[in-house]
Amino acid sequence: MIENFNNIYLFILYIVFLGLIGVYCFRMWFSPSGVLKEFNIGKEGTYLVRVIGTFIFAFLFMGLYILFRPTGPTGAWIFFNILFLTGTAQALYDTAFFFKFLDKDIGAKNSIVDVLVGLFFMIGSIVLIIGLSDKIYAFS
């Protein structure tokens, strides 16, 4: 399994990605009240939080599939590029929201941790794309 990811460092980085996605998915589906409270949303937002969780589940399921399939990440360029695009969008929005460039007059708030998670997903996906480019852009 490690050989599919070229080295132990890229394998661990990928596992960390899946772990964070899993935590986020769990929170959205099984503990939406925590998310609602964190972002100052009423109970009416439960449906929307769980719907967002369905998209996160797709990332988690595909990531696990890539992890356990015999060819690993071979040919899975679109998955890694979507991780990059999502991480970049998240990092940009969370940063703009944190520094009050956007949506400054709403009751929600985020923390520096949200900004750092977005940056981690953006930078981590770049590292994975570069480190696995020989595999993800190859087709078996």
C-alpha positions in Angstrom: 0.0 0.0 0.0 2.8 2.4 0.9 4.6 1.7 -2.4 1.4 2.9 -4.2 2.1 6.3 -2.7 5.8 6.4 -3.6 7.0 6.9 0.0 5.9 6.8 3.6 5.6 10.6 3.8 3.1 10.9 1.0 1.2 7.9 2.4 1.0 9.6 5.9 -0.1 12.9 4.3 -2.8 11.1 2.4 -4.0 9.3 5.6 -4.1 12.7 7.4 -6.2 14.1 4.6 -8.6 11.2 4.9 -8.7 11.6 8.7 -9.6 15.3 8.5 -12.2 14.6 5.8 -13.6 11.8 8.0 -13.8 14.0 11.1 -15.6 16.7 9.1 -18.0 14.2 7.6 -18.8 12.7 11.0 -19.5 16.2 12.4 -21.8 17.1 9.5 -23.8 13.9 9.7 -23.8 12.7 13.3 -23.1 15.9 15.2 -24.6 18.8 13.2 -25.6 20.6 16.4 -21.9 21.3 17.2 -21.5 22.8 13.7 -24.7 24.8 14.1 -23.5 26.2 17.4 -20.0 26.9 16.2 -21.3 29.1 13.3 -24.2 30.6 15.1 -26.9 28.9 13.0 -30.3 27.9 14.3 -31.7 24.4 14.2 -33.3 25.2 10.9 -29.8 24.8 9.4 -29.5 21.1 10.3 -30.8 20.0 6.9 -28.3 22.1 5.0 -25.4 21.0 7.2 -26.2 17.4 6.5 -26.6 18.0 2.8 -23.1 19.5 2.8 -22.0 16.4 4.6 -23.1 14.3 1.7 -20.6 16.0 -0.5 -17.9 15.4 2.1 -18.9 11.8 2.2 -18.2 11.5 -1.5 -14.6 12.8 -0.9 -14.2 10.3 2.0 -15.5 7.3 0.1 -13.4 8.0 -3.0 -10.3 8.6 -0.9 -10.8 5.3 0.9 -11.4 3.5 -2.4 -8.2 5.0 -3.8 -6.3 4.0 -0.6 -7.4 0.3 -0.8 -7.6 -0.4 -4.5 -4.7 -2.5 -5.9 -3.4 0.3 -8.1 -3.7 3.0 -5.5 -3.8 6.5 -6.8 -2.9 5.5 -10.4 -5.0 7.6 -12.8 -6.8 9.4 -10.0 -5.7 12.9 -11.1 -9.2 14.4 -11.0 -9.6 13.4 -7.3 -6.4 15.1 -6.3 -7.1 18.2 -8.4 -10.6 18.5 -6.9 -8.9 18.3 -3.4 -6.6 21.2 -4.5 -9.5 23.3 -5.9 -11.6 22.7 -2.8 -8.7 23.5 -0.4 -7.8 26.6 -2.3 -11.4 27.9 -2.3 -11.8 27.1 1.4 -8.5 28.8 2.2 -9.4 31.9 0.3 -12.9 32.2 1.7 -11.9 31.4 5.3 -9.0 33.9 5.2 -11.3 36.6 3.7 -14.0 35.9 6.3 -11.5 35.8 9.2 -10.1 39.2 8.2 -13.6 40.6 7.6 -13.1 41.2 3.9 -16.4 39.3 3.2 -19.6 38.8 5.1 -18.6 41.1 7.9 -22.1 41.8 9.1 -23.3 38.2 9.7 -23.4 36.5 13.1 -21.1 33.6 12.2 -17.4 33.6 13.0 -14.4 31.4 12.3 -11.0 31.1 13.9 -7.4 30.9 12.8 -7.8 27.1 12.9 -10.3 27.3 10.0 -7.8 29.4 8.0 -5.0 26.9 8.8 -7.1 23.9 7.8 -7.8 25.5 4.5 -4.1 26.3 3.9 -3.2 22.7 4.9 -5.6 21.3 2.4 -4.3 23.7 -0.3 -0.6 23.1 0.3 -1.0 19.4 1.2 -2.8 18.7 -2.0 0.0 20.5 -4.0 2.5 18.3 -2.3 0.4 15.2 -3.1 -0.1 16.2 -6.7 3.6 16.9 -7.3 4.8 13.8 -5.3 2.3 11.5 -7.0 2.3 13.0 -10.5 4.0 9.9 -11.9 1.1 7.8 -10.7 -2.0 10.0 -10.8 -1.4 11.1 -14.4 -0.6 7.6 -15.5 -3.3 5.2 -16.7 -3.1 1.5 -16.2 
